Amino acid sequence: MNQAIHFPDRERWDEERGAIVFPVLVQGMELTCAIKLDGLQDRFGTGAAMALFSAHRWDLEEEAEALIRQDEIDDQGWIWLS
């Protein structure tokens, strides 16, 4: 499936979920990607959530893109990175 996938620079910390939340546009439709702080720290070491996300943004967007292509989107339109 050929999909136009774009990640706007609008990531934010979601205190309630304990996760970095960032939007993705898939053929013009906005979905939401997220990764919890412990997932970031397990992968990339200790540090502030936004700093870890910024330092590894391209890898995380690539993973999110793969999940989208595999249709790993929940009923609310969220893609959760593990």
Beta strands, then each sheet from edge to edge (+ up, - down):
strand 1: 5-6
strand 2: 12-14
strand 3: 19-26
strand 4: 29-36
strand 5: 78-81
sheet 1: 1+ 3- 2+
sheet 2: 1+ 3- 4+ 5+
end
